[in-house]
């Protein structure tokens, strides 16, 4: 279904699929629906319909965070509700609602990226914090107390709501990017790097962090002001330590792009897969 979101739950051999205001749970073996997440999205009073716009799981797959709101123009969203669910025992497919927050009236929730992460704090007794990014900062929110804390405020804010948010496993190196510009930040050095200026790129289409190589990937549609397919690999420690894996100036615009890493432990290989749609041409390339 167009606009649906997916999320794999390896611990129970299943995956979640959103359908506007519903979340269904499907078996990874039979592809049959086996359960449903009990979510109630507030009805819309305007033309745009309230729907599930993003979701994320904790590393242990015990917690599930879901944001409902409205998809607006220019790939921006209006966030209305934040739901936190807790799964039963390790093999259970049952989710129970832990809390529900109305975020539409929270000013700090404007222009928040739809990609977010549960905070991994080894000193915390339980998971209760989510890390978000927006145009001007990276912040965290405790969903039990509703308290927020700004982790870093950008020297130069992004031009629009970020679409991409990646971080390393230690959650101390970040990439925040909109299609027009991108920023790199490391809390270890308290340093910020403007990625579009550093690489001379534009039209950012996808971003990915690889924990095996401790590196970031960025797929973009412009380099030196010209259209094409450009894939950049750089170290999490230094964006200046980078290389172009793909540099093809073909004057074509692309959309619906994605970067994935496929791993086959039995065969002993890892593959980088890029997918994108060519605009104005009915072709999807992989």
C-alpha positions, 0 to 999 in steps of 0.5 A: 500500500502506498505510504505504508511503513514497515519494521522488522521484529527479528525476535519474534520472526515478524514484521509490522506494516502500517495501513493509514491508522492501523498497524498489522503484525505479519509472520515472516514465514507465512506472510499472514497477519497474526496480530495487530498493535492496539492504536487509536489515532485521533480523527482529523478535523481538516482536509488532511487525514491523521495517519501513522507517519513513522515508527521505531523499535528499541534495540531489544525490540521490547518498546515500540514508538509510533508517531501519528500526524499529517503528511503535508506538502514538500515532504513535511509532517505535522506531528500530533500524537506519540504512542509508546507500546511495550511488548509482552514476553520475548516471543509474544506478539502482544503490544500494550500501550504504555503511554500516549502524548499529545505533541501537536501543542509542543513547540519544540516538536515543530519540523521534527524528523520522522526518523528517531531512536530510543536512547541506549543508556547502560546506566538507566534502569529502563528505557524512557528516552527518545532522541529526535532531530529537527531543523536547528538541533538534536534533542531528547525527550523522556516520554514518562516525564515529558522533559526535554534536553537539547543535545546540540544546537546547530550553528547553521540550521537546515533549510527545511525539515530533515528527512534523514537522521543517522547515528553510530551505535554509541549514539555520539556521532550523527548525520542530520540532513534534508534534501537541500543540506546536511550536517555532521556532528560528533559529541566527542569533539563537539564539532559540526561539519556542513556536508553539502559544502564539504562534498559539493553535493545537493539533492540528498536522497538517502543516508545510512550508517554501517556499524560493521565499518563504522562508516556513513553512506550518502546517496545524492542526485547532484554533484558540482551542480549537475544531476546524476547518481552519486554515492559517498562513503566516509568515516564516522570519525572524519567526513574529510576521510571520504570517497565517491563509490559512484560518480555518474553525471547522467542529467537524470533526476531520481526519487524514492531512493534507498540504501541497504546492506545485505548480509549472507553469513553462510556465504560470507559476503556483504553487499551494498544495494541502491534503489531509486526511481528515475523521475519522468521515466517509468523505471525503477533501478536497483 
